[in-house]
Amino acid sequence: MTALDIGIASPDAERAGADCAVSMYAGKIERYSAYTAILDAQNVAYQPLVWTAYGRPHPRTTAILRTLANRLARRRGCSDGEWRYRRLRAAVGVEIWRRAAWQVMACWPVCDDDDGD
């Protein structure tokens, strides 16, 4: 079994470093390193999946998604894992931008037109 931990890294964050995806990935691995023995005893692999706020995945995230897509294709009896990878990548991209749109809307000032101005 694998425990997937989704993370969205902003390049504008305080600890973003030169590459925010790499920084977040390393931070998550370090933060959960204390639990590695416990997870290993339960036969669980911890794996962060990290994207930037603009939709660029960490290289390890890309590799995991490709593996997942290929395994899913084989399980379903087809050989086109690349198509499934592109669909997964597109779905994640849509959700990242949907999240960004909701954040903009949440921060947008509310106009109160009751005063007639």
Phi and psi restraints in degrees (range 20) as a CNS / XPLOR table:
assign (resid 1 and name C) (resid 2 and name N)
       (resid 2 and name CA) (resid 2 and name C) 1.0 -129.6 20.0 2
assign (resid 2 and name N) (resid 2 and name CA)
       (resid 2 and name C) (resid 3 and name N) 1.0 133.3 20.0 2
assign (resid 2 and name C) (resid 3 and name N)
       (resid 3 and name CA) (resid 3 and name C) 1.0 -96.0 20.0 2
assign (resid 3 and name N) (resid 3 and name CA)
       (resid 3 and name C) (resid 4 and name N) 1.0 110.3 20.0 2
assign (resid 3 and name C) (resid 4 and name N)
       (resid 4 and name CA) (resid 4 and name C) 1.0 -94.3 20.0 2
assign (resid 4 and name N) (resid 4 and name CA)
       (resid 4 and name C) (resid 5 and name N) 1.0 130.1 20.0 2
assign (resid 4 and name C) (resid 5 and name N)
       (resid 5 and name CA) (resid 5 and name C) 1.0 -117.9 20.0 2
assign (resid 5 and name N) (resid 5 and name CA)
       (resid 5 and name C) (resid 6 and name N) 1.0 108.4 20.0 2
assign (resid 5 and name C) (resid 6 and name N)
       (resid 6 and name CA) (resid 6 and name C) 1.0 -80.9 20.0 2
assign (resid 6 and name N) (resid 6 and name CA)
       (resid 6 and name C) (resid 7 and name N) 1.0 134.9 20.0 2
assign (resid 6 and name C) (resid 7 and name N)
       (resid 7 and name CA) (resid 7 and name C) 1.0 -139.4 20.0 2
assign (resid 7 and name N) (resid 7 and name CA)
       (resid 7 and name C) (resid 8 and name N) 1.0 138.5 20.0 2
assign (resid 7 and name C) (resid 8 and name N)
       (resid 8 and name CA) (resid 8 and name C) 1.0 -114.1 20.0 2
assign (resid 8 and name N) (resid 8 and name CA)
       (resid 8 and name C) (resid 9 and name N) 1.0 118.3 20.0 2
assign (resid 8 and name C) (resid 9 and name N)
       (resid 9 and name CA) (resid 9 and name C) 1.0 -104.4 20.0 2
assign (resid 9 and name N) (resid 9 and name CA)
       (resid 9 and name C) (resid 10 and name N) 1.0 130.7 20.0 2
assign (resid 9 and name C) (resid 10 and name N)
       (resid 10 and name CA) (resid 10 and name C) 1.0 -94.9 20.0 2
assign (resid 10 and name N) (resid 10 and name CA)
       (resid 10 and name C) (resid 11 and name N) 1.0 133.1 20.0 2
assign (resid 10 and name C) (resid 11 and name N)
       (resid 11 and name CA) (resid 11 and name C) 1.0 -68.9 20.0 2
assign (resid 11 and name N) (resid 11 and name CA)
       (resid 11 and name C) (resid 12 and name N) 1.0 -13.5 20.0 2
assign (resid 11 and name C) (resid 12 and name N)
       (resid 12 and name CA) (resid 12 and name C) 1.0 -93.3 20.0 2
assign (resid 12 and name N) (resid 12 and name CA)
       (resid 12 and name C) (resid 13 and name N) 1.0 0.9 20.0 2
assign (resid 12 and name C) (resid 13 and name N)
       (resid 13 and name CA) (resid 13 and name C) 1.0 -70.2 20.0 2
assign (resid 13 and name N) (resid 13 and name CA)
       (resid 13 and name C) (resid 14 and name N) 1.0 158.6 20.0 2
assign (resid 13 and name C) (resid 14 and name N)
       (resid 14 and name CA) (resid 14 and name C) 1.0 -60.2 20.0 2
assign (resid 14 and name N) (resid 14 and name CA)
       (resid 14 and name C) (resid 15 and name N) 1.0 -42.4 20.0 2
assign (resid 14 and name C) (resid 15 and name N)
       (resid 15 and name CA) (resid 15 and name C) 1.0 -103.9 20.0 2
assign (resid 15 and name N) (resid 15 and name CA)
       (resid 15 and name C) (resid 16 and name N) 1.0 29.8 20.0 2
assign (resid 15 and name C) (resid 16 and name N)
       (resid 16 and name CA) (resid 16 and name C) 1.0 -69.2 20.0 2
assign (resid 16 and name N) (resid 16 and name CA)
       (resid 16 and name C) (resid 17 and name N) 1.0 -32.8 20.0 2
assign (resid 16 and name C) (resid 17 and name N)
       (resid 17 and name CA) (resid 17 and name C) 1.0 68.4 20.0 2
assign (resid 17 and name N) (resid 17 and name CA)
       (resid 17 and name C) (resid 18 and name N) 1.0 -162.1 20.0 2
assign (resid 17 and name C) (resid 18 and name N)
       (resid 18 and name CA) (resid 18 and name C) 1.0 -70.1 20.0 2
assign (resid 18 and name N) (resid 18 and name CA)
       (resid 18 and name C) (resid 19 and name N) 1.0 -33.0 20.0 2
assign (resid 18 and name C) (resid 19 and name N)
       (resid 19 and name CA) (resid 19 and name C) 1.0 -134.6 20.0 2
assign (resid 19 and name N) (resid 19 and name CA)
       (resid 19 and name C) (resid 20 and name N) 1.0 110.2 20.0 2
assign (resid 19 and name C) (resid 20 and name N)
       (resid 20 and name CA) (resid 20 and name C) 1.0 -64.8 20.0 2
assign (resid 20 and name N) (resid 20 and name CA)
       (resid 20 and name C) (resid 21 and name N) 1.0 -32.7 20.0 2
assign (resid 20 and name C) (resid 21 and name N)
       (resid 21 and name CA) (resid 21 and name C) 1.0 -67.0 20.0 2
assign (resid 21 and name N) (resid 21 and name CA)
       (resid 21 and name C) (resid 22 and name N) 1.0 -43.2 20.0 2
assign (resid 21 and name C) (resid 22 and name N)
       (resid 22 and name CA) (resid 22 and name C) 1.0 -65.0 20.0 2
assign (resid 22 and name N) (resid 22 and name CA)
       (resid 22 and name C) (resid 23 and name N) 1.0 -42.3 20.0 2
assign (resid 22 and name C) (resid 23 and name N)
       (resid 23 and name CA) (resid 23 and name C) 1.0 -62.3 20.0 2
assign (resid 23 and name N) (resid 23 and name CA)
       (resid 23 and name C) (resid 24 and name N) 1.0 -44.8 20.0 2
assign (resid 23 and name C) (resid 24 and name N)
       (resid 24 and name CA) (resid 24 and name C) 1.0 -67.2 20.0 2
assign (resid 24 and name N) (resid 24 and name CA)
       (resid 24 and name C) (resid 25 and name N) 1.0 -41.3 20.0 2
assign (resid 24 and name C) (resid 25 and name N)
       (resid 25 and name CA) (resid 25 and name C) 1.0 -58.9 20.0 2
assign (resid 25 and name N) (resid 25 and name CA)
       (resid 25 and name C) (resid 26 and name N) 1.0 -48.5 20.0 2
assign (resid 25 and name C) (resid 26 and name N)
       (resid 26 and name CA) (resid 26 and name C) 1.0 -63.2 20.0 2
assign (resid 26 and name N) (resid 26 and name CA)
       (resid 26 and name C) (resid 27 and name N) 1.0 -39.6 20.0 2
assign (resid 26 and name C) (resid 27 and name N)
       (resid 27 and name CA) (resid 27 and name C) 1.0 -63.7 20.0 2
assign (resid 27 and name N) (resid 27 and name CA)
       (resid 27 and name C) (resid 28 and name N) 1.0 -41.8 20.0 2
assign (resid 27 and name C) (resid 28 and name N)
       (resid 28 and name CA) (resid 28 and name C) 1.0 -66.8 20.0 2
assign (resid 28 and name N) (resid 28 and name CA)
       (resid 28 and name C) (resid 29 and name N) 1.0 -42.2 20.0 2
assign (resid 28 and name C) (resid 29 and name N)
       (resid 29 and name CA) (resid 29 and name C) 1.0 -61.2 20.0 2
assign (resid 29 and name N) (resid 29 and name CA)
       (resid 29 and name C) (resid 30 and name N) 1.0 -44.3 20.0 2
assign (resid 29 and name C) (resid 30 and name N)
       (resid 30 and name CA) (resid 30 and name C) 1.0 -64.6 20.0 2
assign (resid 30 and name N) (resid 30 and name CA)
       (resid 30 and name C) (resid 31 and name N) 1.0 -42.6 20.0 2
assign (resid 30 and name C) (resid 31 and name N)
       (resid 31 and name CA) (resid 31 and name C) 1.0 -63.5 20.0 2
assign (resid 31 and name N) (resid 31 and name CA)
       (resid 31 and name C) (resid 32 and name N) 1.0 -38.0 20.0 2
assign (resid 31 and name C) (resid 32 and name N)
       (resid 32 and name CA) (resid 32 and name C) 1.0 -97.3 20.0 2
assign (resid 32 and name N) (resid 32 and name CA)
       (resid 32 and name C) (resid 33 and name N) 1.0 5.8 20.0 2
assign (resid 32 and name C) (resid 33 and name N)
       (resid 33 and name CA) (resid 33 and name C) 1.0 -63.9 20.0 2
assign (resid 33 and name N) (resid 33 and name CA)
       (resid 33 and name C) (resid 34 and name N) 1.0 -26.6 20.0 2
assign (resid 33 and name C) (resid 34 and name N)
       (resid 34 and name CA) (resid 34 and name C) 1.0 -66.1 20.0 2
assign (resid 34 and name N) (resid 34 and name CA)
       (resid 34 and name C) (resid 35 and name N) 1.0 -21.7 20.0 2
assign (resid 34 and name C) (resid 35 and name N)
       (resid 35 and name CA) (resid 35 and name C) 1.0 -101.2 20.0 2
assign (resid 35 and name N) (resid 35 and name CA)
       (resid 35 and name C) (resid 36 and name N) 1.0 4.9 20.0 2
assign (resid 35 and name C) (resid 36 and name N)
       (resid 36 and name CA) (resid 36 and name C) 1.0 -59.0 20.0 2
assign (resid 36 and name N) (resid 36 and name CA)
       (resid 36 and name C) (resid 37 and name N) 1.0 -44.6 20.0 2
assign (resid 36 and name C) (resid 37 and name N)
       (resid 37 and name CA) (resid 37 and name C) 1.0 -63.8 20.0 2
assign (resid 37 and name N) (resid 37 and name CA)
       (resid 37 and name C) (resid 38 and name N) 1.0 -40.8 20.0 2
assign (resid 37 and name C) (resid 38 and name N)
       (resid 38 and name CA) (resid 38 and name C) 1.0 -65.1 20.0 2
assign (resid 38 and name N) (resid 38 and name CA)
       (resid 38 and name C) (resid 39 and name N) 1.0 -44.8 20.0 2
assign (resid 38 and name C) (resid 39 and name N)
       (resid 39 and name CA) (resid 39 and name C) 1.0 -66.8 20.0 2
assign (resid 39 and name N) (resid 39 and name CA)
       (resid 39 and name C) (resid 40 and name N) 1.0 -39.8 20.0 2
assign (resid 39 and name C) (resid 40 and name N)
       (resid 40 and name CA) (resid 40 and name C) 1.0 -61.9 20.0 2
assign (resid 40 and name N) (resid 40 and name CA)
       (resid 40 and name C) (resid 41 and name N) 1.0 -39.1 20.0 2
assign (resid 40 and name C) (resid 41 and name N)
       (resid 41 and name CA) (resid 41 and name C) 1.0 -64.1 20.0 2
assign (resid 41 and name N) (resid 41 and name CA)
       (resid 41 and name C) (resid 42 and name N) 1.0 -28.0 20.0 2
assign (resid 41 and name C) (resid 42 and name N)
       (resid 42 and name CA) (resid 42 and name C) 1.0 -97.1 20.0 2
assign (resid 42 and name N) (resid 42 and name CA)
       (resid 42 and name C) (resid 43 and name N) 1.0 8.0 20.0 2
assign (resid 42 and name C) (resid 43 and name N)
       (resid 43 and name CA) (resid 43 and name C) 1.0 59.4 20.0 2
assign (resid 43 and name N) (resid 43 and name CA)
       (resid 43 and name C) (resid 44 and name N) 1.0 43.4 20.0 2
assign (resid 43 and name C) (resid 44 and name N)
       (resid 44 and name CA) (resid 44 and name C) 1.0 -119.5 20.0 2
assign (resid 44 and name N) (resid 44 and name CA)
       (resid 44 and name C) (resid 45 and name N) 1.0 130.1 20.0 2
assign (resid 44 and name C) (resid 45 and name N)
       (resid 45 and name CA) (resid 45 and name C) 1.0 -100.8 20.0 2
assign (resid 45 and name N) (resid 45 and name CA)
       (resid 45 and name C) (resid 46 and name N) 1.0 128.9 20.0 2
assign (resid 45 and name C) (resid 46 and name N)
       (resid 46 and name CA) (resid 46 and name C) 1.0 -89.9 20.0 2
assign (resid 46 and name N) (resid 46 and name CA)
       (resid 46 and name C) (resid 47 and name N) 1.0 129.4 20.0 2
assign (resid 46 and name C) (resid 47 and name N)
       (resid 47 and name CA) (resid 47 and name C) 1.0 -142.9 20.0 2
assign (resid 47 and name N) (resid 47 and name CA)
       (resid 47 and name C) (resid 48 and name N) 1.0 114.0 20.0 2
assign (resid 47 and name C) (resid 48 and name N)
       (resid 48 and name CA) (resid 48 and name C) 1.0 -78.2 20.0 2
assign (resid 48 and name N) (resid 48 and name CA)
       (resid 48 and name C) (resid 49 and name N) 1.0 140.4 20.0 2
assign (resid 48 and name C) (resid 49 and name N)
       (resid 49 and name CA) (resid 49 and name C) 1.0 -112.8 20.0 2
assign (resid 49 and name N) (resid 49 and name CA)
       (resid 49 and name C) (resid 50 and name N) 1.0 115.3 20.0 2
assign (resid 49 and name C) (resid 50 and name N)
       (resid 50 and name CA) (resid 50 and name C) 1.0 -122.0 20.0 2
assign (resid 50 and name N) (resid 50 and name CA)
       (resid 50 and name C) (resid 51 and name N) 1.0 133.9 20.0 2
assign (resid 50 and name C) (resid 51 and name N)
       (resid 51 and name CA) (resid 51 and name C) 1.0 -124.8 20.0 2
assign (resid 51 and name N) (resid 51 and name CA)
       (resid 51 and name C) (resid 52 and name N) 1.0 156.0 20.0 2
assign (resid 51 and name C) (resid 52 and name N)
       (resid 52 and name CA) (resid 52 and name C) 1.0 -80.0 20.0 2
assign (resid 52 and name N) (resid 52 and name CA)
       (resid 52 and name C) (resid 53 and name N) 1.0 166.5 20.0 2
assign (resid 52 and name C) (resid 53 and name N)
       (resid 53 and name CA) (resid 53 and name C) 1.0 -64.9 20.0 2
assign (resid 53 and name N) (resid 53 and name CA)
       (resid 53 and name C) (resid 54 and name N) 1.0 -13.8 20.0 2
assign (resid 53 and name C) (resid 54 and name N)
       (resid 54 and name CA) (resid 54 and name C) 1.0 -102.0 20.0 2
assign (resid 54 and name N) (resid 54 and name CA)
       (resid 54 and name C) (resid 55 and name N) 1.0 5.1 20.0 2
assign (resid 54 and name C) (resid 55 and name N)
       (resid 55 and name CA) (resid 55 and name C) 1.0 98.7 20.0 2
assign (resid 55 and name N) (resid 55 and name CA)
       (resid 55 and name C) (resid 56 and name N) 1.0 4.5 20.0 2
assign (resid 55 and name C) (resid 56 and name N)
       (resid 56 and name CA) (resid 56 and name C) 1.0 -85.2 20.0 2
assign (resid 56 and name N) (resid 56 and name CA)
       (resid 56 and name C) (resid 57 and name N) 1.0 123.8 20.0 2
assign (resid 56 and name C) (resid 57 and name N)
       (resid 57 and name CA) (resid 57 and name C) 1.0 -82.6 20.0 2
assign (resid 57 and name N) (resid 57 and name CA)
       (resid 57 and name C) (resid 58 and name N) 1.0 153.7 20.0 2
assign (resid 57 and name C) (resid 58 and name N)
       (resid 58 and name CA) (resid 58 and name C) 1.0 -65.8 20.0 2
assign (resid 58 and name N) (resid 58 and name CA)
       (resid 58 and name C) (resid 59 and name N) 1.0 147.6 20.0 2
assign (resid 58 and name C) (resid 59 and name N)
       (resid 59 and name CA) (resid 59 and name C) 1.0 -55.3 20.0 2
assign (resid 59 and name N) (resid 59 and name CA)
       (resid 59 and name C) (resid 60 and name N) 1.0 -37.7 20.0 2
assign (resid 59 and name C) (resid 60 and name N)
       (resid 60 and name CA) (resid 60 and name C) 1.0 -67.2 20.0 2
assign (resid 60 and name N) (resid 60 and name CA)
       (resid 60 and name C) (resid 61 and name N) 1.0 -34.4 20.0 2
assign (resid 60 and name C) (resid 61 and name N)
       (resid 61 and name CA) (resid 61 and name C) 1.0 -63.3 20.0 2
assign (resid 61 and name N) (resid 61 and name CA)
       (resid 61 and name C) (resid 62 and name N) 1.0 -43.1 20.0 2
assign (resid 61 and name C) (resid 62 and name N)
       (resid 62 and name CA) (resid 62 and name C) 1.0 -60.3 20.0 2
assign (resid 62 and name N) (resid 62 and name CA)
       (resid 62 and name C) (resid 63 and name N) 1.0 -45.4 20.0 2
assign (resid 62 and name C) (resid 63 and name N)
       (resid 63 and name CA) (resid 63 and name C) 1.0 -62.0 20.0 2
assign (resid 63 and name N) (resid 63 and name CA)
       (resid 63 and name C) (resid 64 and name N) 1.0 -41.8 20.0 2
assign (resid 63 and name C) (resid 64 and name N)
       (resid 64 and name CA) (resid 64 and name C) 1.0 -67.1 20.0 2
assign (resid 64 and name N) (resid 64 and name CA)
       (resid 64 and name C) (resid 65 and name N) 1.0 -43.1 20.0 2
assign (resid 64 and name C) (resid 65 and name N)
       (resid 65 and name CA) (resid 65 and name C) 1.0 -64.1 20.0 2
assign (resid 65 and name N) (resid 65 and name CA)
       (resid 65 and name C) (resid 66 and name N) 1.0 -38.2 20.0 2
assign (resid 65 and name C) (resid 66 and name N)
       (resid 66 and name CA) (resid 66 and name C) 1.0 -64.8 20.0 2
assign (resid 66 and name N) (resid 66 and name CA)
       (resid 66 and name C) (resid 67 and name N) 1.0 -42.8 20.0 2
assign (resid 66 and name C) (resid 67 and name N)
       (resid 67 and name CA) (resid 67 and name C) 1.0 -63.4 20.0 2
assign (resid 67 and name N) (resid 67 and name CA)
       (resid 67 and name C) (resid 68 and name N) 1.0 -44.5 20.0 2
assign (resid 67 and name C) (resid 68 and name N)
       (resid 68 and name CA) (resid 68 and name C) 1.0 -59.7 20.0 2
assign (resid 68 and name N) (resid 68 and name CA)
       (resid 68 and name C) (resid 69 and name N) 1.0 -44.6 20.0 2
assign (resid 68 and name C) (resid 69 and name N)
       (resid 69 and name CA) (resid 69 and name C) 1.0 -64.0 20.0 2
assign (resid 69 and name N) (resid 69 and name CA)
       (resid 69 and name C) (resid 70 and name N) 1.0 -41.3 20.0 2
assign (resid 69 and name C) (resid 70 and name N)
       (resid 70 and name CA) (resid 70 and name C) 1.0 -66.8 20.0 2
assign (resid 70 and name N) (resid 70 and name CA)
       (resid 70 and name C) (resid 71 and name N) 1.0 -41.2 20.0 2
assign (resid 70 and name C) (resid 71 and name N)
       (resid 71 and name CA) (resid 71 and name C) 1.0 -65.5 20.0 2
assign (resid 71 and name N) (resid 71 and name CA)
       (resid 71 and name C) (resid 72 and name N) 1.0 -39.2 20.0 2
assign (resid 71 and name C) (resid 72 and name N)
       (resid 72 and name CA) (resid 72 and name C) 1.0 -65.1 20.0 2
assign (resid 72 and name N) (resid 72 and name CA)
       (resid 72 and name C) (resid 73 and name N) 1.0 -41.0 20.0 2
assign (resid 72 and name C) (resid 73 and name N)
       (resid 73 and name CA) (resid 73 and name C) 1.0 -62.8 20.0 2
assign (resid 73 and name N) (resid 73 and name CA)
       (resid 73 and name C) (resid 74 and name N) 1.0 -45.2 20.0 2
assign (resid 73 and name C) (resid 74 and name N)
       (resid 74 and name CA) (resid 74 and name C) 1.0 -63.4 20.0 2
assign (resid 74 and name N) (resid 74 and name CA)
       (resid 74 and name C) (resid 75 and name N) 1.0 -40.3 20.0 2
assign (resid 74 and name C) (resid 75 and name N)
       (resid 75 and name CA) (resid 75 and name C) 1.0 -63.5 20.0 2
assign (resid 75 and name N) (resid 75 and name CA)
       (resid 75 and name C) (resid 76 and name N) 1.0 -34.5 20.0 2
assign (resid 75 and name C) (resid 76 and name N)
       (resid 76 and name CA) (resid 76 and name C) 1.0 -88.8 20.0 2
assign (resid 76 and name N) (resid 76 and name CA)
       (resid 76 and name C) (resid 77 and name N) 1.0 2.1 20.0 2
assign (resid 76 and name C) (resid 77 and name N)
       (resid 77 and name CA) (resid 77 and name C) 1.0 82.9 20.0 2
assign (resid 77 and name N) (resid 77 and name CA)
       (resid 77 and name C) (resid 78 and name N) 1.0 23.0 20.0 2
assign (resid 77 and name C) (resid 78 and name N)
       (resid 78 and name CA) (resid 78 and name C) 1.0 -127.1 20.0 2
assign (resid 78 and name N) (resid 78 and name CA)
       (resid 78 and name C) (resid 79 and name N) 1.0 167.3 20.0 2
assign (resid 78 and name C) (resid 79 and name N)
       (resid 79 and name CA) (resid 79 and name C) 1.0 -109.7 20.0 2
assign (resid 79 and name N) (resid 79 and name CA)
       (resid 79 and name C) (resid 80 and name N) 1.0 2.6 20.0 2
assign (resid 79 and name C) (resid 80 and name N)
       (resid 80 and name CA) (resid 80 and name C) 1.0 -94.1 20.0 2
assign (resid 80 and name N) (resid 80 and name CA)
       (resid 80 and name C) (resid 81 and name N) 1.0 77.6 20.0 2
assign (resid 80 and name C) (resid 81 and name N)
       (resid 81 and name CA) (resid 81 and name C) 1.0 -74.1 20.0 2
assign (resid 81 and name N) (resid 81 and name CA)
       (resid 81 and name C) (resid 82 and name N) 1.0 -26.8 20.0 2
assign (resid 81 and name C) (resid 82 and name N)
       (resid 82 and name CA) (resid 82 and name C) 1.0 -63.2 20.0 2
assign (resid 82 and name N) (resid 82 and name CA)
       (resid 82 and name C) (resid 83 and name N) 1.0 -41.3 20.0 2
assign (resid 82 and name C) (resid 83 and name N)
       (resid 83 and name CA) (resid 83 and name C) 1.0 -60.8 20.0 2
assign (resid 83 and name N) (resid 83 and name CA)
       (resid 83 and name C) (resid 84 and name N) 1.0 -44.7 20.0 2
assign (resid 83 and name C) (resid 84 and name N)
       (resid 84 and name CA) (resid 84 and name C) 1.0 -66.8 20.0 2
assign (resid 84 and name N) (resid 84 and name CA)
       (resid 84 and name C) (resid 85 and name N) 1.0 -35.6 20.0 2
assign (resid 84 and name C) (resid 85 and name N)
       (resid 85 and name CA) (resid 85 and name C) 1.0 -62.5 20.0 2
assign (resid 85 and name N) (resid 85 and name CA)
       (resid 85 and name C) (resid 86 and name N) 1.0 -45.6 20.0 2
assign (resid 85 and name C) (resid 86 and name N)
       (resid 86 and name CA) (resid 86 and name C) 1.0 -62.1 20.0 2
assign (resid 86 and name N) (resid 86 and name CA)
       (resid 86 and name C) (resid 87 and name N) 1.0 -37.3 20.0 2
assign (resid 86 and name C) (resid 87 and name N)
       (resid 87 and name CA) (resid 87 and name C) 1.0 -67.3 20.0 2
assign (resid 87 and name N) (resid 87 and name CA)
       (resid 87 and name C) (resid 88 and name N) 1.0 -42.2 20.0 2
assign (resid 87 and name C) (resid 88 and name N)
       (resid 88 and name CA) (resid 88 and name C) 1.0 -62.0 20.0 2
assign (resid 88 and name N) (resid 88 and name CA)
       (resid 88 and name C) (resid 89 and name N) 1.0 -46.7 20.0 2
assign (resid 88 and name C) (resid 89 and name N)
       (resid 89 and name CA) (resid 89 and name C) 1.0 -61.8 20.0 2
assign (resid 89 and name N) (resid 89 and name CA)
       (resid 89 and name C) (resid 90 and name N) 1.0 -40.8 20.0 2
assign (resid 89 and name C) (resid 90 and name N)
       (resid 90 and name CA) (resid 90 and name C) 1.0 -66.7 20.0 2
assign (resid 90 and name N) (resid 90 and name CA)
       (resid 90 and name C) (resid 91 and name N) 1.0 -41.2 20.0 2
assign (resid 90 and name C) (resid 91 and name N)
       (resid 91 and name CA) (resid 91 and name C) 1.0 -63.9 20.0 2
assign (resid 91 and name N) (resid 91 and name CA)
       (resid 91 and name C) (resid 92 and name N) 1.0 -40.9 20.0 2
assign (resid 91 and name C) (resid 92 and name N)
       (resid 92 and name CA) (resid 92 and name C) 1.0 -66.0 20.0 2
assign (resid 92 and name N) (resid 92 and name CA)
       (resid 92 and name C) (resid 93 and name N) 1.0 -42.7 20.0 2
assign (resid 92 and name C) (resid 93 and name N)
       (resid 93 and name CA) (resid 93 and name C) 1.0 -59.6 20.0 2
assign (resid 93 and name N) (resid 93 and name CA)
       (resid 93 and name C) (resid 94 and name N) 1.0 -42.2 20.0 2
assign (resid 93 and name C) (resid 94 and name N)
       (resid 94 and name CA) (resid 94 and name C) 1.0 -61.7 20.0 2
assign (resid 94 and name N) (resid 94 and name CA)
       (resid 94 and name C) (resid 95 and name N) 1.0 -43.8 20.0 2
assign (resid 94 and name C) (resid 95 and name N)
       (resid 95 and name CA) (resid 95 and name C) 1.0 -67.0 20.0 2
assign (resid 95 and name N) (resid 95 and name CA)
       (resid 95 and name C) (resid 96 and name N) 1.0 -35.9 20.0 2
assign (resid 95 and name C) (resid 96 and name N)
       (resid 96 and name CA) (resid 96 and name C) 1.0 -63.6 20.0 2
assign (resid 96 and name N) (resid 96 and name CA)
       (resid 96 and name C) (resid 97 and name N) 1.0 -45.0 20.0 2
assign (resid 96 and name C) (resid 97 and name N)
       (resid 97 and name CA) (resid 97 and name C) 1.0 -72.8 20.0 2
assign (resid 97 and name N) (resid 97 and name CA)
       (resid 97 and name C) (resid 98 and name N) 1.0 -30.9 20.0 2
assign (resid 97 and name C) (resid 98 and name N)
       (resid 98 and name CA) (resid 98 and name C) 1.0 -64.2 20.0 2
assign (resid 98 and name N) (resid 98 and name CA)
       (resid 98 and name C) (resid 99 and name N) 1.0 -41.5 20.0 2
assign (resid 98 and name C) (resid 99 and name N)
       (resid 99 and name CA) (resid 99 and name C) 1.0 -61.6 20.0 2
assign (resid 99 and name N) (resid 99 and name CA)
       (resid 99 and name C) (resid 100 and name N) 1.0 -43.0 20.0 2
assign (resid 99 and name C) (resid 100 and name N)
       (resid 100 and name CA) (resid 100 and name C) 1.0 -63.1 20.0 2
assign (resid 100 and name N) (resid 100 and name CA)
       (resid 100 and name C) (resid 101 and name N) 1.0 -40.4 20.0 2
assign (resid 100 and name C) (resid 101 and name N)
       (resid 101 and name CA) (resid 101 and name C) 1.0 -64.6 20.0 2
assign (resid 101 and name N) (resid 101 and name CA)
       (resid 101 and name C) (resid 102 and name N) 1.0 -40.6 20.0 2
assign (resid 101 and name C) (resid 102 and name N)
       (resid 102 and name CA) (resid 102 and name C) 1.0 -64.7 20.0 2
assign (resid 102 and name N) (resid 102 and name CA)
       (resid 102 and name C) (resid 103 and name N) 1.0 -37.1 20.0 2
assign (resid 102 and name C) (resid 103 and name N)
       (resid 103 and name CA) (resid 103 and name C) 1.0 -65.2 20.0 2
assign (resid 103 and name N) (resid 103 and name CA)
       (resid 103 and name C) (resid 104 and name N) 1.0 -40.4 20.0 2
assign (resid 103 and name C) (resid 104 and name N)
       (resid 104 and name CA) (resid 104 and name C) 1.0 -63.5 20.0 2
assign (resid 104 and name N) (resid 104 and name CA)
       (resid 104 and name C) (resid 105 and name N) 1.0 -46.0 20.0 2
assign (resid 104 and name C) (resid 105 and name N)
       (resid 105 and name CA) (resid 105 and name C) 1.0 -64.0 20.0 2
assign (resid 105 and name N) (resid 105 and name CA)
       (resid 105 and name C) (resid 106 and name N) 1.0 -35.6 20.0 2
assign (resid 105 and name C) (resid 106 and name N)
       (resid 106 and name CA) (resid 106 and name C) 1.0 -68.5 20.0 2
assign (resid 106 and name N) (resid 106 and name CA)
       (resid 106 and name C) (resid 107 and name N) 1.0 -29.0 20.0 2
assign (resid 106 and name C) (resid 107 and name N)
       (resid 107 and name CA) (resid 107 and name C) 1.0 -95.0 20.0 2
assign (resid 107 and name N) (resid 107 and name CA)
       (resid 107 and name C) (resid 108 and name N) 1.0 -6.2 20.0 2
assign (resid 107 and name C) (resid 108 and name N)
       (resid 108 and name CA) (resid 108 and name C) 1.0 -68.8 20.0 2
assign (resid 108 and name N) (resid 108 and name CA)
       (resid 108 and name C) (resid 109 and name N) 1.0 135.4 20.0 2
assign (resid 108 and name C) (resid 109 and name N)
       (resid 109 and name CA) (resid 109 and name C) 1.0 -66.7 20.0 2
assign (resid 109 and name N) (resid 109 and name CA)
       (resid 109 and name C) (resid 110 and name N) 1.0 145.3 20.0 2
assign (resid 109 and name C) (resid 110 and name N)
       (resid 110 and name CA) (resid 110 and name C) 1.0 -93.1 20.0 2
assign (resid 110 and name N) (resid 110 and name CA)
       (resid 110 and name C) (resid 111 and name N) 1.0 128.3 20.0 2
assign (resid 110 and name C) (resid 111 and name N)
       (resid 111 and name CA) (resid 111 and name C) 1.0 -92.6 20.0 2
assign (resid 111 and name N) (resid 111 and name CA)
       (resid 111 and name C) (resid 112 and name N) 1.0 132.2 20.0 2
assign (resid 111 and name C) (resid 112 and name N)
       (resid 112 and name CA) (resid 112 and name C) 1.0 -110.5 20.0 2
assign (resid 112 and name N) (resid 112 and name CA)
       (resid 112 and name C) (resid 113 and name N) 1.0 103.1 20.0 2
assign (resid 112 and name C) (resid 113 and name N)
       (resid 113 and name CA) (resid 113 and name C) 1.0 -89.6 20.0 2
assign (resid 113 and name N) (resid 113 and name CA)
       (resid 113 and name C) (resid 114 and name N) 1.0 14.7 20.0 2
assign (resid 113 and name C) (resid 114 and name N)
       (resid 114 and name CA) (resid 114 and name C) 1.0 -72.6 20.0 2
assign (resid 114 and name N) (resid 114 and name CA)
       (resid 114 and name C) (resid 115 and name N) 1.0 -21.0 20.0 2
assign (resid 114 and name C) (resid 115 and name N)
       (resid 115 and name CA) (resid 115 and name C) 1.0 -86.6 20.0 2
assign (resid 115 and name N) (resid 115 and name CA)
       (resid 115 and name C) (resid 116 and name N) 1.0 -2.2 20.0 2
assign (resid 115 and name C) (resid 116 and name N)
       (resid 116 and name CA) (resid 116 and name C) 1.0 85.5 20.0 2
assign (resid 116 and name N) (resid 116 and name CA)
       (resid 116 and name C) (resid 117 and name N) 1.0 2.3 20.0 2
